[in-house]
Amino acid sequence: MTYRSGFELLGIPFVHVAVGGLQQGDRKRGIARGWIAIGDIAFGVLVSVGGVAIGGVAIGGLALGAITLGGLALGGYSLGGLALGYLAMGGLALGVEGAVGGAAVAKNFALGGLAIAAHANDEAAQKFFSDGAAGAGKAIMDHAEWFLLLAFLPLLGRSARGAQGDGAPRP
C-alpha cells in the first residue's frame, strides 16, 4: 500500500505512506520519504513512524532523530528500551546530560535502579528531572505502560478494513 500526498514542499511530499507486502511472491519493504513518513522504513523530515524511523520526531523499532521513541532510540531526546541521547530515558539509558531508567548512565544527572553520574539519585538529579523538558520525559517514563497501546494501533486499522465487508479475502 502506498499513499503520497499531492502537496509537496521543497520537492518532498507532505505525507508519504509506504507499507510493503508481497509482490510477485517476494516480500517488499515499503520505504516512505516525506515531511511526515509512515512505512516499514520511514525517512521523515518532521515525523517518521516505522520499523526503522529516521527523522525529526521518530517512532519505531529503531528510531533515530531529534526526539525518538523506540526499542532502540538514538537521538537528542530519547525514550526506549535502549535509549542513547543527550537526554535518555529507558530500560538502559545512556545520556550525555541526563538519564533515567533501570540502569541510567550520564555525565551529570541520573535517576534509576543503577544510576551513574556526577549527581546520581540525589536532590540535584531529582530537581533536574522535575523541570522543563527533562521533567516531561520523566513524566512519560512514569507512565510508559500507556505507550504499549501504540503497538495495537495497526491492529485497529486492520480490523476496520476487515469490517468493511468488501468481499476481499483477509489473511
Secondary structure in CASP SS format (residue, H / E / C, confidence):
PFRMAT SS
TARGET T0000
AUTHOR 0000-0000-0000
METHOD secondary structure of the structure
MODEL  1
M C 1.00
T E 1.00
Y E 1.00
R E 1.00
S C 1.00
G C 1.00
F C 1.00
E E 1.00
L E 1.00
L C 1.00
G C 1.00
I E 1.00
P E 1.00
F C 1.00
V E 1.00
H E 1.00
V E 1.00
A E 1.00
V C 1.00
G C 1.00
G E 1.00
L E 1.00
Q E 1.00
Q C 1.00
G C 1.00
D E 1.00
R E 1.00
K E 1.00
R C 1.00
G C 1.00
I E 1.00
A E 1.00
R E 1.00
G E 1.00
W E 1.00
I E 1.00
A E 1.00
I E 1.00
G E 1.00
D E 1.00
I E 1.00
A E 1.00
F E 1.00
G E 1.00
V E 1.00
L E 1.00
V E 1.00
S E 1.00
V E 1.00
G E 1.00
G E 1.00
V E 1.00
A E 1.00
I E 1.00
G E 1.00
G E 1.00
V E 1.00
A E 1.00
I E 1.00
G E 1.00
G E 1.00
L E 1.00
A E 1.00
L E 1.00
G E 1.00
A E 1.00
I E 1.00
T E 1.00
L E 1.00
G E 1.00
G E 1.00
L E 1.00
A E 1.00
L E 1.00
G E 1.00
G E 1.00
Y E 1.00
S E 1.00
L E 1.00
G E 1.00
G E 1.00
L E 1.00
A E 1.00
L E 1.00
G E 1.00
Y E 1.00
L E 1.00
A E 1.00
M E 1.00
G E 1.00
G E 1.00
L E 1.00
A E 1.00
L E 1.00
G E 1.00
V E 1.00
E E 1.00
G E 1.00
A E 1.00
V E 1.00
G E 1.00
G E 1.00
A E 1.00
A E 1.00
V E 1.00
A E 1.00
K C 1.00
N C 1.00
F E 1.00
A E 1.00
L E 1.00
G E 1.00
G E 1.00
L E 1.00
A E 1.00
I E 1.00
A C 1.00
A C 1.00
H E 1.00
A E 1.00
N C 1.00
D C 1.00
E H 1.00
A H 1.00
A H 1.00
Q H 1.00
K H 1.00
F H 1.00
F C 1.00
S C 1.00
D C 1.00
G H 1.00
A H 1.00
A H 1.00
G H 1.00
A H 1.00
G H 1.00
K H 1.00
A H 1.00
I H 1.00
M H 1.00
D H 1.00
H C 1.00
A H 1.00
E H 1.00
W H 1.00
F H 1.00
L H 1.00
L H 1.00
L H 1.00
A H 1.00
F H 1.00
L H 1.00
P H 1.00
L H 1.00
L H 1.00
G H 1.00
R H 1.00
S H 1.00
A H 1.00
R H 1.00
G H 1.00
A C 1.00
Q C 1.00
G C 1.00
D C 1.00
G C 1.00
A C 1.00
P C 1.00
R C 1.00
P C 1.00
END
